[in-house]
Amino acid sequence: MEKTVRMIGWLKWLSFFFGYIMYVFTKDSFGGIAAMLLSIAAAAAFWILISREKARLIGQTIAWVLQMTDMPKRSALPETRKILNEQLVDELLRRNRGDRE
């Protein structure tokens, strides 16, 4: 999950490249000003699209963790603590394996 969010953060910077491509291919057809406006619109749209996807991924992870901590009553606290500890250990092991690859 963390690697995916980091990769999406890097992809966001491609919006400038896509804006430039849009400018190059529309400059001859529409003129400089229109091409500039189209390229800015394309770059901004891609930036917003990627930013929303990043926020959606982070929100899904938070929702998943909140579902894991939902307790029907106070007596379920030890069991919930055990589940959360197992999830933490699994996540740490997954990250450790990811660092080695």
N, C-alpha and C positions, 0 to 999 in steps of 0.2 A: 504494500500500500504506500509506504513512504517513498519507495523508488518511483512508483507511478506518479505520485504528486510532484516529485522533483522533476521527472521527465516532462510532465505537462507544463511546469514552470519554465523549462527551457524552450519548449515548443512555442510558448507565447511570444518569444522574441522573433520567431519566423514571420510574424505579421508584417514586420518592416520589409522583409524580402518579398513577400507576396504583394505588398503595396507597390514596391519598385517594379515587379513584373507587370502588375496591372498598368502602371504608368507607361512602361516601355511599349506595351502592345496597344494601348489606346491613344497614345500621343498623336500618331499620324492620322488616325480616324476622326478624333474629336477635337484635336487641338490641345495646346499645353495646359490651359486653365481647367478645362473639363477633365482632362486626363489626371491632373493633380487632384481634383475633387474626387474622382472615382477611386484613385489609388488610396487616398486618405480614408474614404468610406470602407474600402475593402480591408485595409489594415486594421481599422478600428473594429469592424465586425468580427474579424478573426480573433483579435485580442479579447473582445468581450466573450465570444464563444468559448475560448480556452479558459478564461477566468471563471466562467460559470461552471464549466465541467470540473475544474479543480475544486470549487466550493461544493459541488454536488458529491464528489468523492469523499471529501473530508466530512461532510454531513452524514453520509451513509455510515462511515466508521463510527462517528459519535453516536448515532442512533443504535448501532449494533451493540456498542458498549453499554448504553443505557438500558437496552433490553436485558442484557446479562445481569444488571444490578437491580432489576425490579424484584422487590420482595413482597410477598403477600402479607406477611406479618413479621413482627420483631423476632420471633423464635426462629425464623429462617436465616438469620444473620450468619451463623457459623457456616451453613451450607453455601450461602452466597459468597462469603469470604473465600472459601475453598475453591469455588468455581473461578473467581476473579484471579486468585493466585495461580491457578493452573493456566489460565489464559495469558497471564503475564509471563510465566515461564515459557510457554509455547512461542509467544511473540519474541522474547529475547533470544531463544534458540534459533528462530527463523531469521532474525536479523544477523546473528552470528554466522549462520551458514551463508547468508547473502553477502557478507563482507569477504568471505573466503573465495567466493566464486569470481 
